[in-house]
């Protein structure tokens, strides 16, 4: 046992206490006696608290309580789905692993190898049982059980390495590298056997990866738990050995008594009488078509909970309706009805009861938006719903054009604001304010109609050119199987939680990545600015002929010089982007004390992006202004050019971030095209509270694959 006060007191957050509680004391794994230092002991204790909080929260979201939970039972799986008993518990004697929901810990502890496969059909409660087992095991002096969704794993990445990556992603306080070895704390915990992987959803792996996954999991010779549908697992192990050292249990269908007992206790006394009548019919007339259909449906926890949600206390759906064989001629028709009416029920319930955020989208709109998200996941062949990956399934041309148009719109508004602010100052303070210097030039030119047309055209053209370059740079994050720009995990303006820092190799890679992006964007900015000078020298009557003709003539008049200026700007801005990134990274701390949630990640990326943007604007404005002013021997003109390039550079830096992509696509384009609401964050949070979505680290998932599959349907047109 280790006291919280003895180790790494800088870590904050929830404290998990197990067994008899004595202050800040928590049980640590037995491996603590094998050289686990004080820092790792604190990390383990803190991880246990975060995992316990997450699993308890998920069970609460699903309304799972021991006193009224469905009595899920299981039996030992068939011999072809488990390893030799000698490899499981050192004897050829067959071990009975039969049990029920609250006894899952007993079943697991009976397995000497501590390697268990939980098999069950769709909707049988595998993930719920996994969370229950996590809560039962987390107080023991054993490795910390952590749930990992296998849907995103490619077996080409070793399982040990992938688990370390997932730990560092979802629990940022495990991302720090040890100073001596350079290894992440997450990887060290895995190597030293301090993590018990709970691998959820083997069946969600692409079929071509499953057999390789069986081999990789077998070679990962540590205690673990795996969940899967039985057919997919059987096909993957056919002709090869099942997972080495692993026992297997298979979840059984619910009995009519289990379903009846659950449903009547979850509703009012009046409605429970109606459920009694339904089950009396099922028992007394088992050969009736309606009885056969409904009895077949009420064998899984998913369908029973959907029946409770839809027909429990709804005024529109009453239990006896499920026995209408004309309306529901088959069990599939009943399942489709329950899946379809589920959203109506959960959104109707919260809407009538009031919503703290004032967000009551109604089931029709919610179904449309959730349908888009379900199709998005299908297109990606994925299960994790990440806010920064929502634009991934848009066409490449759409992403580039929206980025370009978005920056052009913002810069057009800036140009419009410059004109009207100059006009307002002239009206308020008179012409003396603009009698000399830069202000005189701005006022004299901006307040003319042709000047306004040129200025607006100049800024819009700058936005289009910069946006096109930014869009192309962002697209480089989608090549070679990558899924776009990842959000920043740095915490700025906060006390450090770790003693170790990012490796120098990571810093160098980040520097060159930022520099390359800034270089490409700045070439476009430099060419545009210098070509704008050519445009300014072009007779104004050409602008009246056509904006684009004037632009083309302006660019042609100074193309070579414009390219050289763009190259110079590229070198300057590339260095500024890279150096600013190094400084911000050095000042930030990527190792926060709490588990990573989707919106904590968004907030961190927003803060980091704004700090980088302000720094870039200040540095670029001063450097470019001074250099250009020195060249033309006119620092007022240099100051003007510096401000213009600084604004373009700052907006480009925002658009190059995950937060900027979120603003452009998830907050603007997708709502504008009707595929998502205007407040997507509140919508996703609301769907999570209603139980439609569940949370997996920094990602959301649909509560169940059947609900997600049912929502797949019509698609919006890009």
C-alpha positions in Angstrom: 0.0 0.0 0.0 1.2 3.5 -0.8 0.0 6.7 0.6 -1.0 9.5 -1.7 1.1 11.9 0.4 4.3 10.0 -0.3 4.5 10.3 -4.0 4.2 12.8 -6.9 1.9 15.2 -5.0 1.6 17.4 -8.1 -1.0 15.0 -9.7 -4.5 16.2 -9.1 -7.9 14.5 -9.8 -10.1 11.8 -8.5 -8.7 9.3 -5.9 -9.9 5.7 -6.0 -10.0 3.9 -2.7 -10.4 0.2 -2.4 -11.3 -2.1 0.4 -11.2 -0.6 3.8 -10.7 3.1 3.4 -8.0 4.8 5.5 -7.4 8.3 4.2 -5.7 8.4 0.8 -4.7 4.8 0.7 -5.2 2.5 -2.3 -4.1 -1.0 -3.2 -1.4 -1.2 -5.8 -0.5 -4.1 -8.1 1.8 -6.9 -6.7 4.4 -5.8 -9.2 5.0 -2.8 -6.9 7.2 -5.1 -5.0 9.2 -5.7 -8.2 10.7 -2.3 -8.7 7.8 0.1 -9.4 9.0 3.5 -8.4 7.0 6.1 -6.6 6.0 8.0 -9.8 4.6 4.9 -11.4 2.8 3.9 -8.2 1.0 7.3 -8.3 0.3 6.9 -12.0 -1.3 3.5 -11.4 -3.4 4.8 -8.5 -4.5 7.8 -10.5 -5.3 5.7 -13.6 -7.4 3.3 -11.5 -9.5 6.2 -10.2 -10.1 7.6 -13.8 -11.0 4.1 -15.1 -13.4 3.5 -12.3 -15.1 6.8 -12.8 -15.5 6.2 -16.5 -16.9 2.6 -16.2 -19.3 3.7 -13.4 -20.4 6.6 -15.5 -21.1 4.4 -18.5 -23.2 1.9 -16.5 -25.2 4.9 -15.0 -25.8 6.2 -18.5 -27.3 2.8 -19.5 -29.3 2.6 -16.3 -27.5 -0.5 -15.1 -27.9 -1.1 -11.3 -27.3 -4.3 -9.5 -30.7 -4.3 -7.8 -32.6 -4.4 -11.1 -30.1 -5.4 -13.7 -31.0 -8.1 -16.2 -29.9 -11.5 -15.0 -27.4 -12.2 -17.8 -26.0 -15.8 -17.6 -23.3 -17.7 -19.4 -21.8 -21.1 -19.8 -18.4 -22.4 -20.8 -17.9 -22.1 -24.6 -17.4 -25.1 -26.8 -13.9 -26.7 -26.9 -13.1 -25.3 -30.4 -13.3 -21.7 -29.0 -10.8 -22.0 -26.2 -7.3 -23.2 -25.7 -6.2 -26.5 -24.2 -7.2 -26.7 -20.5 -3.6 -27.5 -19.6 -2.6 -24.1 -21.0 -5.5 -22.4 -19.1 -5.1 -23.8 -15.6 -2.3 -26.4 -15.8 -4.6 -29.5 -15.8 -6.6 -31.4 -18.4 -9.6 -31.3 -16.1 -12.5 -29.3 -17.7 -13.4 -26.2 -15.7 -17.0 -25.1 -15.4 -17.2 -21.3 -15.8 -21.0 -20.9 -15.7 -22.2 -17.8 -13.9 -24.4 -14.8 -13.9 -24.0 -11.0 -14.1 -22.9 -10.2 -10.5 -20.6 -13.2 -10.4 -18.3 -12.3 -13.3 -15.4 -11.5 -11.0 -15.7 -15.1 -9.5 -15.6 -16.6 -13.0 -12.5 -14.6 -14.0 -10.6 -15.3 -10.8 -11.2 -19.1 -11.4 -9.1 -18.9 -14.6 -5.4 -19.4 -13.6 -4.1 -17.9 -16.9 -6.3 -14.8 -16.3 -7.1 -14.8 -20.1 -10.8 -14.8 -20.8 -12.9 -14.5 -24.0 -16.5 -13.3 -23.6 -18.6 -14.3 -26.5 -22.2 -13.2 -27.2 -24.5 -12.3 -30.0 -25.6 -8.8 -30.9 -27.2 -7.0 -28.0 -26.4 -9.7 -25.4 -24.5 -7.2 -23.1 -20.8 -8.0 -23.7 -19.6 -4.4 -23.2 -21.8 -3.9 -20.2 -20.4 -7.1 -18.7 -16.9 -5.9 -19.4 -17.5 -2.6 -17.6 -19.0 -4.6 -14.6 -15.8 -6.8 -14.5 -13.6 -3.7 -14.6 -15.4 -2.3 -11.6 -15.1 -5.6 -9.8 -11.4 -6.0 -10.5 -10.1 -2.5 -10.0 -9.9 -2.7 -6.3 -7.7 -5.8 -6.3 -4.0 -5.8 -5.9 -3.7 -6.7 -9.5 -3.0 -4.9 -12.8 -5.4 -2.0 -13.6 -8.1 -3.1 -16.0 -8.6 -0.7 -18.9 -11.1 -1.0 -21.7 -9.9 -0.6 -25.3 -12.1 -0.6 -28.4 -10.5 -2.9 -30.9 -12.3 -1.3 -33.9 -9.5 1.1 -34.6 -6.6 -1.4 -34.3 -4.6 -2.7 -37.2 -2.7 -5.8 -36.2 0.3 -4.6 -38.3 0.9 -2.4 -35.2 1.9 -4.7 -32.3 -0.7 -5.0 -29.6 1.6 -3.9 -26.9 2.6 -0.8 -28.8 -1.0 0.0 -29.7 -2.2 -0.3 -26.1 0.5 2.1 -25.1 -0.6 4.5 -27.8 -4.2 4.3 -26.6 -3.3 4.8 -23.0 -1.2 7.9 -23.8 -4.1 9.3 -26.0 -6.9 8.8 -23.5 -4.9 9.4 -20.3 -2.5 12.2 -21.1 -0.7 11.9 -17.8 0.7 8.7 -19.1 2.2 10.3 -22.2 5.4 11.7 -20.5 8.7 10.0 -21.4 11.0 8.6 -18.8 14.2 10.6 -18.8 16.6 7.6 -18.7 15.0 5.2 -21.2 13.0 7.8 -23.3 10.0 5.4 -23.2 6.5 6.7 -22.4 5.1 5.9 -19.0 2.2 4.2 -20.8 4.5 1.8 -22.6 6.4 1.1 -19.4 3.2 0.2 -17.5 2.3 -2.2 -20.3 5.8 -3.8 -20.4 5.8 -4.3 -16.6 2.4 -6.0 -16.6 0.6 -3.2 -14.7 -2.2 -3.0 -17.2 -5.0 -5.5 -17.7 -6.2 -4.9 -21.3 -10.0 -5.4 -21.8 -10.2 -5.6 -25.6 -13.8 -4.8 -26.6 -15.3 -5.7 -30.0 -13.1 -8.2 -31.8 -15.9 -8.7 -34.3 -15.6 -4.9 -35.2 -12.2 -5.5 -36.7 -12.2 -5.7 -40.5 -12.5 -9.4 -41.5 -9.2 -9.4 -43.3 -7.4 -8.4 -40.0 -9.1 -10.9 -37.6 -6.8 -13.9 -38.2 -3.7 -11.8 -37.8 -5.2 -10.3 -34.7 -5.7 -13.8 -33.2 -2.0 -14.5 -33.6 -0.9 -11.1 -32.3 -3.2 -11.4 -29.2 -1.8 -15.0 -28.6 1.8 -13.7 -28.7 0.9 -10.9 -26.2 1.3 -13.3 -23.3 -0.2 -11.3 -20.4 -3.6 -11.5 -18.6 -6.4 -10.0 -20.8 -10.1 -10.0 -21.5 -11.6 -10.1 -25.0 -15.2 -9.6 -26.2 -16.6 -10.8 -29.5 -19.6 -12.1 -31.3 -19.2 -15.9 -31.5 -19.6 -16.4 -35.2 -16.9 -13.9 -36.1 -14.5 -15.3 -33.5 -15.2 -18.9 -34.6 -14.4 -18.0 -38.3 -11.2 -16.3 -37.3 -10.0 -19.3 -35.2 -11.1 -21.9 -37.7 -8.1 -23.9 -38.8 -5.8 -22.2 -36.3 -5.4 -22.3 -32.6 -7.7 -20.2 -30.5 -6.1 -17.4 -28.4 -3.3 -19.0 -26.4 -4.1 -19.6 -22.8 -7.6 -18.2 -23.0 -10.7 -19.7 -21.6 -14.0 -18.7 -23.2 -17.6 -18.2 -22.0 -20.7 -17.6 -24.1 -23.6 -15.5 -23.0 -27.0 -17.1 -23.0 -30.3 -15.8 -24.2 -32.6 -14.3 -21.6 -35.5 -16.3 -20.4 -39.1 -15.0 -20.5 -39.0 -14.8 -16.7 -35.9 -12.6 -16.8 -37.4 -10.2 -19.3 -40.8 -10.1 -17.5 -39.2 -9.5 -14.1 -37.1 -6.7 -15.5 -39.9 -4.9 -17.5 -42.5 -4.9 -14.8 -40.2 -3.4 -12.2 -39.1 -0.6 -14.5 -42.5 0.9 -15.1 -45.5 2.3 -13.2 -47.9 -0.1 -11.5 -50.5 0.6 -14.1 -48.2 -0.2 -17.0 -46.8 -3.3 -15.2 -50.2 -4.8 -15.3 -50.1 -4.5 -19.1 -46.7 -6.2 -19.2 -48.2 -9.0 -17.1 -50.9 -9.5 -19.6 -48.4 -9.7 -22.5 -46.2 -12.3 -20.8 -49.3 -14.3 -19.7 -50.1 -14.5 -23.4 -46.6 -15.6 -24.3 -46.8 -18.4 -21.7 -50.3 -19.6 -22.4 -50.1 -19.4 -26.2 -46.5 -20.1 -27.0 -47.3 -21.4 -30.5 -49.2 -18.2 -31.5 -47.4 -16.3 -34.3 -47.3 -13.1 -32.3 -46.0 -15.0 -29.2 -43.2 -16.7 -31.2 -42.1 -13.4 -32.8 -42.1 -11.4 -29.6 -40.5 -14.2 -27.5 -37.7 -14.4 -30.0 -37.0 -10.7 -29.7 -37.0 -10.5 -25.9 -34.0 -12.8 -25.6 -31.3 -10.1 -25.6 -30.7 -7.3 -23.1 -30.6 -4.7 -25.9 -34.1 -5.5 -27.2 -35.5 -5.8 -23.7 -34.2 -2.3 -22.8 -35.4 -0.9 -26.0 -38.9 -2.4 -25.3 -38.8 -0.7 -21.9 -37.8 2.6 -23.4 -40.4 2.6 -26.2 -43.3 0.8 -24.5 -42.5 1.4 -20.9 -44.2 4.7 -20.1 -45.0 6.1 -23.5 -48.5 7.4 -24.3 -48.1 6.4 -27.9 -46.8 2.9 -27.5 -48.3 0.4 -25.1 -47.1 -3.2 -24.4 -50.1 -5.1 -25.9 -49.3 -3.5 -29.3 -46.3 -5.8 -29.6 -48.7 -8.8 -29.9 -50.3 -7.3 -33.1 -49.2 -9.9 -35.7 -50.7 -7.8 -38.5 -48.5 -4.8 -37.7 -45.5 -7.0 -36.8 -45.6 -10.2 -38.9 -42.1 -11.3 -38.0 -39.5 -10.9 -35.2 -37.5 -8.7 -37.6 -40.4 -6.3 -37.9 -40.6 -6.0 -34.1 -36.9 -5.3 -33.9 -37.1 -2.7 -36.6 -40.0 -1.1 -34.8 -38.1 -0.9 -31.5 -34.9 0.4 -33.1 -36.9 3.0 -35.1 -39.1 4.2 -32.2 -36.2 4.3 -29.8 -35.1 7.8 -30.9 -38.7 9.1 -30.8 -39.0 7.8 -27.2 -35.7 9.2 -25.8 -36.1 12.6 -27.5 -39.8 12.9 -26.6 -39.0 12.1 -23.0 -36.3 14.7 -22.5 -38.2 17.3 -24.6 -41.3 17.1 -22.5 -39.3 17.1 -19.3 -37.4 20.2 -20.3 -33.7 20.6 -21.2 -31.2 22.4 -19.1 -29.4 23.7 -22.2 -32.6 24.6 -24.0 -31.7 22.0 -26.7 -34.6 19.9 -27.8 -34.0 19.0 -31.4 -36.9 16.6 -31.7 -36.6 13.0 -33.1 -36.9 14.0 -36.8 -34.0 16.3 -36.8 -32.0 14.1 -34.4 -32.5 11.1 -36.6 -31.3 13.0 -39.7 -28.2 14.3 -37.9 -27.4 11.0 -36.3 -28.0 9.3 -39.6 -25.3 11.5 -41.2 -22.9 10.5 -38.4 -23.7 6.8 -38.9 -23.1 7.1 -42.6 -19.9 9.0 -41.8 -18.6 6.0 -39.7 -19.7 3.6 -42.4 -17.7 5.5 -45.1 -14.7 5.4 -42.8 -15.2 1.8 -41.8 -14.8 3.0 -38.2 -16.7 3.0 -34.9 -15.1 5.9 -33.1 -16.7 9.3 -33.7 -14.0 12.0 -33.3 -14.9 15.7 -33.7 -11.7 16.4 -35.6 -12.4 13.7 -38.1 -15.9 14.7 -39.1 -14.7 16.4 -42.3 -12.8 13.2 -43.4 -15.6 11.8 -45.6 -16.1 15.0 -47.5 -14.7 15.1 -51.0 -11.1 16.4 -51.2 -12.3 19.2 -53.6 -15.0 20.2 -51.1 -12.5 20.5 -48.3 -10.1 22.7 -50.3 -12.8 24.9 -51.8 -14.5 25.4 -48.4 -11.2 26.4 -46.8 -10.4 28.8 -49.6 -13.9 30.3 -49.6 -14.0 30.6 -45.8 -10.7 32.5 -45.7 -11.8 34.7 -48.6 -15.0 35.5 -46.8 -13.2 36.5 -43.5 -10.7 38.6 -45.3 -13.4 40.2 -47.4 -15.1 41.3 -44.2 -11.8 42.6 -42.9 -11.3 44.7 -46.1 -14.9 45.9 -45.8 -14.2 46.8 -42.2 -11.0 48.7 -43.1 -13.0 50.9 -45.6 -15.8 51.7 -43.2 -13.6 52.3 -40.2 -11.6 54.8 -42.2 -14.8 56.5 -43.4 -16.1 56.6 -39.8 -12.9 58.2 -38.5 -13.0 60.8 -41.2 -16.6 61.7 -40.3 -15.8 61.9 -36.6 -12.4 63.6 -36.6 -12.2 65.4 -39.9 -9.6 65.4 -42.6 -6.8 66.6 -40.3 -6.5 63.1 -38.9 -5.5 61.8 -42.3 -3.4 64.7 -43.4 -0.1 62.9 -43.4 1.7 59.6 -43.7 0.1 56.2 -43.9 -3.4 57.4 -42.7 -3.5 59.9 -45.5 -2.8 57.3 -48.1 -5.3 54.9 -46.6 -8.0 57.5 -46.3 -7.3 59.0 -49.7 -7.4 55.7 -51.5 -9.9 53.7 -49.4 -12.6 56.3 -49.4 -12.9 56.3 -53.2 -15.2 53.9 -54.9 -12.4 52.4 -57.0 -10.2 52.2 -54.0 -12.9 50.3 -52.1 -13.3 47.9 -55.1 -9.6 47.3 -55.3 -9.2 46.9 -51.5 -12.1 44.4 -51.3 -10.8 42.5 -54.3 -7.3 42.5 -52.9 -8.4 41.0 -49.6 -10.8 38.5 -51.2 -8.1 37.4 -53.6 -5.6 37.1 -50.7 -8.1 34.9 -48.9 -8.7 32.6 -51.9 -4.9 32.2 -52.6 -4.1 31.6 -48.9 -7.1 29.4 -48.4 -6.1 27.3 -51.4 -2.6 26.9 -50.0 -3.9 26.0 -46.6 -6.4 23.5 -48.1 -3.5 21.8 -49.9 -1.4 21.7 -46.8 -4.2 20.2 -44.8 -4.8 17.6 -47.5 -1.3 16.3 -46.9 -2.6 15.1 -43.6 -5.0 12.7 -45.4 -2.5 10.9 -47.5 -1.0 7.4 -46.8 -4.0 6.4 -44.7 -3.9 9.3 -42.3 -7.2 10.8 -41.1 -6.5 14.5 -41.0 -4.9 16.9 -38.5 -4.8 15.7 -34.9 -5.7 18.1 -32.1 -3.1 19.5 -29.8 -2.9 18.0 -26.3 -0.8 20.7 -24.7 -2.0 22.5 -21.6 -0.9 26.1 -21.4 -0.9 28.4 -18.4 -1.1 25.4 -16.0 1.3 23.8 -13.6 3.3 20.9 -15.0 2.1 17.4 -14.1 5.2 15.5 -15.2 8.9 15.7 -14.8 9.7 14.4 -18.3 9.4 16.2 -21.5 8.8 15.4 -25.2 11.8 13.9 -26.9 14.0 16.1 -29.0 13.2 13.9 -32.1 9.5 14.8 -31.6 10.3 18.5 -31.3 12.5 18.5 -34.4 9.7 16.7 -36.4 7.1 19.2 -35.1 9.4 22.1 -36.1 9.9 20.9 -39.6 6.2 20.0 -40.0 5.1 23.5 -39.0 7.9 25.1 -41.0 6.9 23.2 -44.1 3.2 24.3 -43.8 4.2 27.9 -43.1 6.5 27.9 -46.1 3.9 26.7 -48.6 1.3 29.1 -47.3 3.7 32.0 -47.3 4.7 31.5 -50.9 1.0 31.9 -51.8 0.7 35.0 -49.6 3.9 36.5 -51.0 2.9 36.0 -54.6 -0.5 37.4 -53.9 0.8 40.5 -52.2 3.4 41.3 -54.8 1.0 40.5 -57.6 -1.4 42.8 -55.8 1.2 45.5 -56.3 1.1 44.8 -60.0 -2.6 45.0 -59.9 -2.4 48.3 -58.1 -0.2 49.6 -60.9 -2.7 48.4 -63.5 -4.9 51.1 -64.9 -8.2 51.2 -62.9 -10.3 51.0 -66.1 -9.1 47.4 -66.3 -10.7 46.6 -63.0 -14.0 48.0 -64.4 -13.6 45.5 -67.3 -13.6 42.6 -64.8 -12.0 41.8 -61.5 -10.4 38.6 -62.6 -9.0 40.1 -65.7 -7.4 42.8 -63.6 -6.0 40.2 -61.3 -4.6 38.2 -64.1 -3.0 41.3 -65.7 -1.5 42.3 -62.3 0.0 38.9 -61.7 1.4 38.7 -65.3 3.1 42.1 -64.9 5.2 40.9 -62.0 5.2 37.1 -62.0 8.9 36.5 -61.6 9.4 39.1 -58.9 6.2 38.0 -57.2 7.5 34.4 -57.0 10.8 35.6 -55.5 8.9 37.7 -53.0 6.7 34.6 -52.2 9.9 32.5 -51.8 11.3 35.1 -49.3 8.0 35.2 -47.4 8.0 31.4 -47.4 11.4 31.2 -45.7 10.4 33.9 -43.1 7.0 32.5 -42.3 8.3 28.9 -42.3 10.9 29.8 -39.7 8.4 31.8 -37.7 5.8 29.0 -37.7 8.5 26.4 -36.7 10.1 28.6 -34.0 6.7 29.6 -32.5 5.7 26.0 -32.4 9.0 25.1 -30.5 8.4 27.9 -28.0 4.8 27.1 -27.3 5.6 23.4 -27.0 8.3 24.1 -24.5 6.0 26.3 -22.4 3.1 23.8 -22.6 2.5 20.6 -20.7 1.0 17.6 -22.7 0.6 15.5 -19.5 -2.6 16.7 -17.8 -3.9 15.1 -14.6 -7.2 13.9 -15.9 -8.5 11.5 -18.6 -8.9 13.1 -22.0 -12.5 13.9 -23.1 -13.6 15.2 -26.5 -14.3 18.7 -25.3 -11.3 19.0 -23.1 -9.3 18.2 -26.2 -11.1 20.8 -28.2 -10.6 23.5 -25.6 -6.8 22.7 -25.4 -6.4 22.9 -29.2 -8.3 26.2 -29.2 -6.1 27.8 -26.6 -2.9 26.5 -28.2 -4.0 27.7 -31.6 -4.9 31.2 -30.4 -1.6 31.6 -28.6 0.3 30.5 -31.7 -1.8 32.7 -33.9 -1.3 35.9 -31.8 2.5 35.1 -31.5 2.7 34.6 -35.3 0.8 37.8 -36.1 3.1 39.9 -33.8 6.4 38.3 -35.0 5.5 38.3 -38.7 4.1 41.9 -38.5 7.3 43.2 -36.9 9.8 41.1 -39.0 8.2 41.7 -42.4 7.4 45.3 -41.6 11.0 46.0 -40.6 12.6 44.1 -43.5 10.2 45.5 -46.2 10.6 49.0 -44.7 14.4 48.7 -44.9 14.2 47.7 -48.5 11.9 50.4 -49.7 13.3 52.9 -47.2 9.8 53.7 -46.0 8.9 52.2 -42.7 5.3 53.4 -42.9 4.8 51.4 -46.1 6.7 48.5 -44.5 4.4 48.7 -41.5 1.3 48.5 -43.8 2.7 45.4 -45.7 3.7 43.8 -42.4 0.2 44.2 -41.0 -1.4 42.7 -44.2 0.9 39.7 -44.3 0.5 39.2 -40.5 -3.2 39.0 -40.8 -3.0 36.5 -43.6 -0.5 34.5 -41.7 -2.6 34.5 -38.6 -5.7 33.3 -40.3 -3.8 30.7 -42.2 -2.4 29.4 -38.8 -6.0 29.1 -37.5 -7.1 27.2 -40.6 -4.1 24.8 -40.3 -5.3 23.7 -36.8 -7.8 21.0 -35.8 -9.9 23.8 -34.1 -9.8 25.8 -37.3 -11.0 22.8 -39.3 -13.7 22.3 -36.7 -14.9 25.9 -37.2 -14.8 25.7 -41.0 -16.5 22.4 -41.5 -18.3 21.2 -38.3 -19.5 24.6 -37.2 -20.1 26.1 -40.7 -20.2 23.8 -43.7 -22.0 20.7 -42.4 -24.7 22.8 -40.6 -25.1 25.0 -43.7 -25.7 21.9 -45.8 -28.2 20.4 -43.2 -26.0 17.5 -42.2 -25.4 18.6 -38.6 -26.9 21.2 -36.2 -25.5 24.6 -35.7 -24.4 23.7 -32.2 -22.8 20.3 -32.8 -21.1 20.1 -29.5 -24.3 20.5 -27.5 -26.0 18.0 -29.8 -23.4 15.3 -29.2 -23.4 16.0 -25.4 -27.2 15.7 -25.4 -27.1 12.5 -27.4 -24.7 11.1 -24.8 -26.9 12.1 -21.9 -29.9 10.5 -23.6 -27.9 7.2 -23.9 -27.8 7.2 -27.8 -24.0 7.6 -27.7 -21.4 6.3 -25.4 -17.9 7.7 -24.7 -14.7 6.0 -25.4 -11.8 8.2 -24.3 -11.7 11.3 -26.5 -14.2 9.7 -28.9 -17.9 9.0 -29.0 -19.5 5.7 -30.2 -23.1 4.7 -30.8 -24.5 2.9 -27.8 -24.9 -0.2 -29.9 -24.0 -1.2 -33.5 -27.6 -2.2 -34.1 -28.7 1.4 -33.5 -25.9 2.7 -35.7 -26.8 0.3 -38.5 -30.5 1.2 -38.3 -29.7 4.9 -38.7 -27.7 4.4 -41.9 -29.8 5.5 -44.8 -30.2 8.6 -46.9 -27.2 10.8 -47.5 -26.9 14.5 -48.1 -25.5 15.8 -51.3 -22.2 17.6 -51.1 
